[in-house]
């Protein structure tokens, strides 16, 4: 399980929506709502220990996008 998939699963009401969802699939099309996206953004900010830039906020549409943000964070690079 990717870090992004794990993080999103903690932020949504129905984590089973992620079952079988491809990394590049649009999360809005999968049924996530705006409140869940806010929770995802807040959780990402906690993980990367900084606020998200506006450009990053605009790209939170797929698991792959979220994984890219998490992977690019300096704290994530020092782990595992």
Beta strands, then each sheet from edge to edge (+ up, - down):
end
